[in-house]
Amino acid sequence: MQQLADWYFALFFFVTLLGFLVSGILFFVNKTDTFSSRLLAGFLVCICILVLNNELMATRFFLNFPHLWRSVVFASFCFQAFGYLYVRSVLEQAYTFKKWDFLFFMPALLYPFTLLPFYVLPTSEKLLIIQKIIVDNSLIAKEPESILPTGLGTLARSIFGITLCAFQFSMLFKWKKKLKLAPNSKNQNRDTYKWLFYFSSMSMSLYVLALGLIIFQLTIFVSIWQTVIFAITLTILFIVGYLLCKPNILYGMTGWLQQPILMEQDANDKMANSFQKSNDDHPRNSLTLEQGKAYKSLLENHFLNNKPYIKAGYTMGDLSRELSIPSHQISAFINQEYGKNFNELINNYRVAYLEELVNNSPEYLNYTLEALGQLAGFKSRASFYSAVKKKSGLTPAALFSSKTPDSATVLS
């Protein structure tokens, strides 16, 4: 039995570390650099905190640090708020919060006050409560140290979570109709929609499981807390595994699906006025069609005339300063318009620049691959090779040596 307990502990601890690692990547080093990715990171962090809290209890950590017991209770309300906002931000192609979104986190801020009587207890009394909970794990979900009736906190979490998940499914069903009506609906959008449906289903299952155990009085057979923690662990594994298999879902929806598509002429006529008005008079959390058209014109003309991407180390911040557009809006626009991240877009422009260069001036085919890559702003041979391979499916030597009949002299 002890070996089984050790195996569970090792599994949960590994999954928790993996979840924290992936959430860190999503928030800090994710190349898509999108608002929705950071909301997903918030969701992952919160559920990882819950599993870690369970692991710390198994090690009797709280007997040494009793003042930390129930210190992360906020996470049990926070994670579904992040989950709902994540799904909404992807569907609405948002790049920032709406004005009243902080209300979704109010339960997480208010609920710790129900535990104030416990927080102010002396250490000796806290230890007695924690020791009772260690002996009987079912008390974790009942929260006897709260000023609320026993078990009401778990019930409140379940109702809160199920309500937000129901709103998620409502949004998904409405947007499914939009995707069907959208012209040239892309595989990217279908993949993203499927992911959001699976994500919402996993979230809903956590709350339905907890609520079912309470309603049908199954808590006398199994522990709500341990059962839900196991389900959360599976959720972390599912999210991490899905992201590894389908990283493109982080780009979100492509195209302009959050509003009716305007006729081309109407859109052009309204662009100049609506672009400024949408920025100043009516703040939004997503880009309008007019903004998208304006951004596309600015970006493509800038790249065509100035070719800033051939500078080594060219960044999103550089582009933002050159176009006088906030970087988070540029990032959202590139994901939405091109279905790529900033680095992929820049690298595609660099490869196209080299193709045009060698077509117009075949003498460049006598350059080494390193020299060719440096001409276009690539920092290394490896990044050059990867970009060419991704764009054309060919190696740099194969791509450029095929440009003219006599130009097979590119050094490898």
C-alpha positions as CSV (number, residue, x, y, z in Angstrom):
1,M,0.0,0.0,0.0
2,Q,2.8,2.4,0.8
3,Q,4.5,1.7,-2.5
4,L,1.2,2.6,-4.3
5,A,1.0,5.8,-2.3
6,D,4.5,6.7,-3.2
7,W,3.8,6.0,-6.9
8,Y,0.8,8.4,-6.8
9,F,2.8,11.0,-5.0
10,A,5.6,10.8,-7.6
11,L,3.0,11.0,-10.5
12,F,1.2,14.0,-9.1
13,F,4.4,15.8,-8.3
14,F,5.8,15.2,-11.8
15,V,2.6,16.4,-13.4
16,T,2.5,19.5,-11.2
17,L,6.1,20.4,-12.2
18,L,5.2,19.8,-15.9
19,G,2.1,22.0,-15.6
20,F,4.1,24.9,-14.0
21,L,6.8,24.5,-16.7
22,V,4.2,24.7,-19.5
23,S,2.4,27.6,-17.9
24,G,5.7,29.5,-17.6
25,I,6.4,28.9,-21.3
26,L,2.9,30.1,-22.2
27,F,3.3,33.3,-20.2
28,F,6.9,34.3,-20.6
29,V,8.5,32.7,-23.7
30,N,5.6,31.6,-25.9
31,K,6.3,32.9,-29.4
32,T,2.6,33.7,-30.1
33,D,2.7,36.2,-27.2
34,T,-1.1,36.4,-27.1
35,F,-3.5,37.5,-24.4
36,S,-5.4,34.2,-24.6
37,S,-2.2,32.1,-24.1
38,R,-1.5,34.0,-20.9
39,L,-5.1,33.3,-19.7
40,L,-4.5,29.6,-20.3
41,A,-1.3,29.9,-18.3
42,G,-3.3,31.4,-15.5
43,F,-5.7,28.5,-15.6
44,L,-2.8,26.0,-15.5
45,V,-1.1,27.7,-12.7
46,C,-4.2,27.7,-10.5
47,I,-4.9,24.0,-11.0
48,C,-1.2,23.1,-10.5
49,I,-1.3,25.0,-7.2
50,L,-4.3,22.9,-6.1
51,V,-2.4,19.7,-6.9
52,L,0.8,21.0,-5.2
53,N,-1.2,21.9,-2.1
54,N,-2.4,18.3,-2.0
55,E,1.1,17.0,-2.4
56,L,2.4,19.2,0.4
57,M,-0.3,17.9,2.7
58,A,0.8,14.3,2.0
59,T,4.3,15.2,3.1
60,R,2.9,16.8,6.3
61,F,4.4,20.1,5.3
62,F,1.6,22.0,7.0
63,L,2.5,20.6,10.4
64,N,5.7,22.6,10.1
65,F,4.1,25.6,8.5
66,P,0.5,25.7,9.8
67,H,0.0,29.3,8.9
68,L,0.1,28.4,5.2
69,W,-2.8,26.0,5.5
70,R,-5.7,27.2,3.3
71,S,-3.5,30.0,1.9
72,V,-4.2,29.0,-1.7
73,V,-8.0,28.6,-1.4
74,F,-8.3,31.5,-3.9
75,A,-7.0,29.1,-6.7
76,S,-10.1,26.9,-6.5
77,F,-12.3,29.8,-7.6
78,C,-9.7,31.5,-9.9
79,F,-9.0,28.7,-12.3
80,Q,-12.5,28.6,-13.8
81,A,-12.6,32.3,-14.1
82,F,-9.4,32.1,-16.2
83,G,-10.9,29.2,-18.1
84,Y,-14.0,31.1,-19.1
85,L,-12.0,34.2,-20.1
86,Y,-9.6,32.1,-22.1
87,V,-12.4,30.5,-24.2
88,R,-14.1,33.9,-24.7
89,S,-10.8,35.6,-25.6
90,V,-10.1,33.0,-28.3
91,L,-13.5,33.1,-29.8
92,E,-13.8,36.9,-29.7
93,Q,-10.1,37.2,-30.9
94,A,-9.5,39.5,-27.9
95,Y,-6.2,41.1,-26.9
96,T,-7.1,42.5,-23.5
97,F,-9.7,42.3,-20.7
98,K,-13.1,43.9,-20.8
99,K,-14.1,46.6,-18.3
100,W,-15.9,44.4,-15.8
101,D,-13.9,41.2,-16.1
102,F,-12.5,41.6,-12.6
103,L,-15.9,40.6,-11.3
104,F,-15.2,37.0,-12.3
105,F,-12.4,37.0,-9.7
106,M,-14.5,38.4,-6.9
107,P,-15.4,35.0,-5.4
108,A,-11.7,34.2,-5.3
109,L,-11.0,37.5,-3.4
110,L,-14.0,37.2,-1.1
111,Y,-14.0,33.5,-0.1
112,P,-10.7,33.7,2.0
113,F,-12.6,36.0,4.4
114,T,-14.8,33.0,5.4
115,L,-11.6,31.5,6.8
116,L,-10.6,34.5,8.8
117,P,-11.4,32.7,12.1
118,F,-8.9,30.0,11.3
119,Y,-6.2,32.5,10.0
120,V,-6.2,34.3,13.4
121,L,-6.0,31.2,15.6
122,P,-2.8,30.5,17.5
123,T,-0.4,28.0,16.1
124,S,-1.3,25.2,18.6
125,E,-5.0,25.3,17.6
126,K,-4.2,25.4,13.9
127,L,-2.1,22.3,14.4
128,L,-4.9,20.5,16.0
129,I,-7.2,21.2,13.1
130,I,-4.6,20.2,10.5
131,Q,-3.9,17.0,12.4
132,K,-7.6,16.0,12.3
133,I,-7.7,16.7,8.5
134,I,-4.6,14.6,7.9
135,V,-6.2,11.7,9.7
136,D,-9.5,12.2,7.9
137,N,-9.0,13.6,4.4
138,S,-12.7,14.0,3.8
139,L,-12.5,17.1,6.0
140,I,-10.5,18.9,3.4
141,A,-13.6,19.4,1.2
142,K,-15.9,20.0,4.2
143,E,-13.8,22.8,5.5
144,P,-14.8,22.7,9.1
145,E,-12.6,25.7,9.9
146,S,-14.8,28.0,7.7
147,I,-17.5,30.2,9.1
148,L,-19.9,28.7,6.4
149,P,-21.9,25.5,7.0
150,T,-19.8,22.4,6.5
151,G,-19.4,21.5,2.8
152,L,-21.0,24.7,1.5
153,G,-17.7,26.0,0.2
154,T,-17.3,22.9,-2.1
155,L,-20.9,23.3,-3.2
156,A,-20.3,27.0,-4.0
157,R,-17.2,26.1,-6.1
158,S,-19.1,23.5,-8.0
159,I,-22.1,25.8,-8.8
160,F,-19.7,28.7,-9.8
161,G,-17.7,26.4,-12.0
162,I,-20.7,24.7,-13.7
163,T,-22.2,28.1,-14.4
164,L,-19.1,29.5,-16.1
165,C,-18.7,26.2,-18.0
166,A,-22.3,26.5,-19.2
167,F,-21.6,30.0,-20.5
168,Q,-18.5,28.6,-22.3
169,F,-20.6,26.0,-24.1
170,S,-23.2,28.6,-24.9
171,M,-20.5,30.7,-26.6
172,L,-19.1,27.7,-28.4
173,F,-22.5,26.7,-29.9
174,K,-23.1,30.3,-31.1
175,W,-19.7,30.5,-32.6
176,K,-20.0,27.1,-34.3
177,K,-22.8,28.7,-36.4
178,K,-20.5,31.6,-37.3
179,L,-17.7,29.2,-38.4
180,K,-20.1,27.4,-40.6
181,L,-21.2,30.6,-42.2
182,A,-17.7,32.1,-42.6
183,P,-16.3,31.9,-46.1
184,N,-13.3,29.7,-46.6
185,S,-13.4,28.4,-43.0
186,K,-9.8,27.3,-42.3
187,N,-8.5,24.1,-40.7
188,Q,-6.9,26.3,-38.1
189,N,-10.3,27.5,-36.9
190,R,-11.8,24.0,-36.8
191,D,-8.8,22.7,-34.8
192,T,-9.1,25.6,-32.4
193,Y,-12.8,25.1,-32.0
194,K,-12.4,21.4,-31.2
195,W,-9.7,22.2,-28.6
196,L,-12.0,24.7,-26.9
197,F,-14.8,22.2,-26.8
198,Y,-12.5,19.5,-25.3
199,F,-11.1,22.0,-22.8
200,S,-14.5,23.1,-21.7
201,S,-15.7,19.5,-21.4
202,M,-12.7,18.7,-19.1
203,S,-13.4,21.7,-17.0
204,M,-17.1,20.8,-16.7
205,S,-16.3,17.2,-15.8
206,L,-14.4,18.4,-12.7
207,Y,-17.4,20.2,-11.3
208,V,-19.9,17.6,-12.3
209,L,-17.8,15.0,-10.6
210,A,-17.6,17.0,-7.3
211,L,-21.3,17.9,-7.4
212,G,-22.3,14.3,-8.1
213,L,-20.3,13.0,-5.1
214,I,-22.1,15.5,-2.9
215,I,-25.6,15.1,-4.2
216,F,-25.5,11.3,-4.3
217,Q,-23.8,11.1,-0.9
218,L,-20.9,9.1,-2.4
219,T,-18.5,10.9,0.0
220,I,-18.9,8.0,2.4
221,F,-17.1,5.8,-0.1
222,V,-14.5,8.1,-1.7
223,S,-12.9,11.4,-0.8
224,I,-14.2,14.4,-2.8
225,W,-10.8,16.1,-2.5
226,Q,-8.7,13.1,-3.6
227,T,-11.0,12.3,-6.4
228,V,-11.1,15.8,-7.8
229,I,-7.3,16.2,-7.4
230,F,-6.9,13.0,-9.5
231,A,-9.2,14.4,-12.1
232,I,-7.3,17.8,-12.1
233,T,-4.1,15.9,-12.6
234,L,-5.5,14.2,-15.7
235,T,-6.7,17.6,-16.9
236,I,-3.1,19.0,-16.6
237,L,-1.8,16.0,-18.6
238,F,-4.5,16.4,-21.2
239,I,-3.8,20.1,-21.7
240,V,0.0,19.6,-21.9
241,G,-0.4,16.7,-24.3
242,Y,-2.8,18.5,-26.5
243,L,-0.5,21.6,-26.7
244,L,2.4,19.4,-27.7
245,C,0.4,17.7,-30.4
246,K,-1.4,20.8,-31.7
247,P,0.7,23.9,-30.9
248,N,-1.0,25.8,-33.7
249,I,-4.1,26.2,-31.5
250,L,-2.3,28.9,-29.6
251,Y,-2.7,31.2,-32.6
252,G,-6.4,31.2,-32.0
253,M,-9.0,31.9,-34.6
254,T,-7.9,33.4,-37.9
255,G,-9.9,35.7,-40.1
256,W,-12.3,38.3,-38.9
257,L,-15.0,36.2,-37.3
258,Q,-16.0,38.4,-34.4
259,Q,-18.2,40.6,-36.6
260,P,-20.2,40.4,-39.8
261,I,-18.1,40.6,-42.9
262,L,-18.6,43.9,-44.7
263,M,-18.7,44.3,-48.4
264,E,-15.3,45.3,-49.7
265,Q,-16.3,48.8,-51.0
266,D,-18.2,49.6,-47.8
267,A,-15.2,48.5,-45.7
268,N,-12.9,50.7,-47.7
269,D,-15.2,53.7,-47.4
270,K,-15.5,53.4,-43.6
271,M,-11.9,52.6,-42.9
272,A,-10.5,56.0,-42.4
273,N,-13.2,57.2,-40.0
274,S,-13.9,54.0,-38.1
275,F,-10.2,53.2,-37.5
276,Q,-9.7,56.3,-35.4
277,K,-13.1,56.2,-33.8
278,S,-12.7,52.6,-32.6
279,N,-9.4,53.5,-30.9
280,D,-10.6,56.6,-29.2
281,D,-14.3,56.8,-28.7
282,H,-15.2,53.1,-28.3
283,P,-12.4,51.2,-26.6
284,R,-12.6,47.5,-27.6
285,N,-10.8,44.3,-26.5
286,S,-10.5,43.0,-30.1
287,L,-9.6,44.4,-33.4
288,T,-12.2,45.6,-35.8
289,L,-12.3,44.8,-39.5
290,E,-11.3,48.4,-40.2
291,Q,-8.3,48.2,-37.9
292,G,-7.3,45.0,-39.4
293,K,-7.3,46.4,-42.9
294,A,-5.4,49.5,-41.8
295,Y,-2.8,47.4,-39.9
296,K,-2.3,45.1,-42.9
297,S,-1.8,48.1,-45.2
298,L,0.7,49.7,-42.8
299,L,2.7,46.5,-42.2
300,E,2.9,45.3,-45.8
301,N,3.8,48.7,-47.2
302,H,6.4,49.1,-44.5
303,F,7.9,45.7,-45.3
304,L,7.8,46.3,-49.0
305,N,9.4,49.7,-48.9
306,N,11.8,49.5,-46.0
307,K,12.5,45.8,-45.5
308,P,13.2,46.2,-41.8
309,Y,13.1,42.4,-41.3
310,I,16.6,42.0,-42.9
311,K,18.1,43.5,-39.7
312,A,19.4,40.8,-37.4
313,G,17.5,40.5,-34.1
314,Y,14.4,42.3,-35.5
315,T,11.7,42.1,-32.8
316,M,8.0,42.8,-32.3
317,G,9.0,45.8,-30.2
318,D,10.9,47.2,-33.2
319,L,7.9,46.8,-35.5
320,S,5.6,48.3,-32.9
321,R,7.7,51.4,-32.6
322,E,8.1,51.8,-36.4
323,L,4.3,51.5,-37.0
324,S,3.3,53.3,-33.7
325,I,0.9,50.4,-32.9
326,P,1.0,48.7,-29.4
327,S,2.9,45.4,-29.6
328,H,0.0,43.3,-28.2
329,Q,-2.3,44.6,-31.0
330,I,0.4,43.8,-33.6
331,S,0.7,40.3,-32.2
332,A,-3.1,39.8,-32.2
333,F,-3.3,41.1,-35.7
334,I,-0.6,38.8,-37.1
335,N,-2.1,35.7,-35.5
336,Q,-5.5,36.7,-36.7
337,E,-4.7,37.8,-40.2
338,Y,-1.9,35.4,-41.2
339,G,-2.4,32.5,-38.8
340,K,1.3,32.7,-37.8
341,N,3.3,34.2,-35.0
342,F,5.7,37.2,-35.5
343,N,8.8,35.1,-36.0
344,E,7.2,32.9,-38.6
345,L,5.9,35.9,-40.5
346,I,9.3,37.7,-40.4
347,N,11.2,34.5,-41.5
348,N,8.8,34.0,-44.4
349,Y,9.5,37.5,-45.6
350,R,13.3,36.9,-45.2
351,V,13.1,33.7,-47.3
352,A,11.0,35.5,-50.0
353,Y,13.5,38.4,-50.0
354,L,16.4,35.9,-50.7
355,E,14.4,34.2,-53.4
356,E,13.8,37.5,-55.1
357,L,17.4,38.5,-54.6
358,V,18.9,35.4,-56.2
359,N,16.4,35.5,-59.1
360,N,17.3,39.1,-59.9
361,S,21.0,38.7,-59.2
362,P,22.2,35.1,-59.7
363,E,25.7,35.9,-58.5
364,Y,24.4,35.7,-55.0
365,L,24.1,31.9,-55.6
366,N,27.9,31.8,-55.1
367,Y,27.5,32.9,-51.5
368,T,27.7,30.4,-48.7
369,L,24.5,29.5,-46.9
370,E,25.7,31.4,-43.8
371,A,26.3,34.5,-45.9
372,L,23.0,34.3,-47.6
373,G,21.2,33.9,-44.3
374,Q,23.0,36.9,-42.8
375,L,21.9,39.0,-45.8
376,A,18.3,38.4,-44.8
377,G,18.8,38.9,-41.0
378,F,19.1,35.3,-39.9
379,K,21.3,35.0,-36.9
380,S,22.5,31.4,-37.5
381,R,22.6,28.7,-40.1
382,A,20.2,26.6,-38.1
383,S,17.5,29.3,-38.0
384,F,18.0,29.9,-41.7
385,Y,17.7,26.2,-42.5
386,S,14.6,25.8,-40.3
387,A,12.8,28.8,-41.8
388,V,13.5,27.7,-45.4
389,K,12.4,24.2,-44.7
390,K,9.2,25.3,-43.0
391,K,8.2,27.7,-45.8
392,S,9.2,25.6,-48.9
393,G,9.7,22.1,-47.7
394,L,13.2,22.2,-49.2
395,T,16.7,22.7,-47.7
396,P,18.3,26.1,-48.5
397,A,20.8,24.4,-50.9
398,A,18.0,22.7,-52.8
399,L,15.8,25.8,-52.9
400,F,18.3,28.2,-54.2
401,S,20.2,25.9,-56.5
402,S,17.0,25.4,-58.4
403,K,16.5,29.0,-59.2
404,T,18.5,29.0,-62.4
405,P,19.9,26.2,-64.5
406,D,23.5,27.1,-63.9
407,S,23.2,28.0,-60.2
408,A,24.1,24.9,-58.3
409,T,27.1,26.4,-56.8
410,V,25.7,27.4,-53.4
411,L,28.0,26.1,-50.8
412,S,26.5,23.7,-48.2
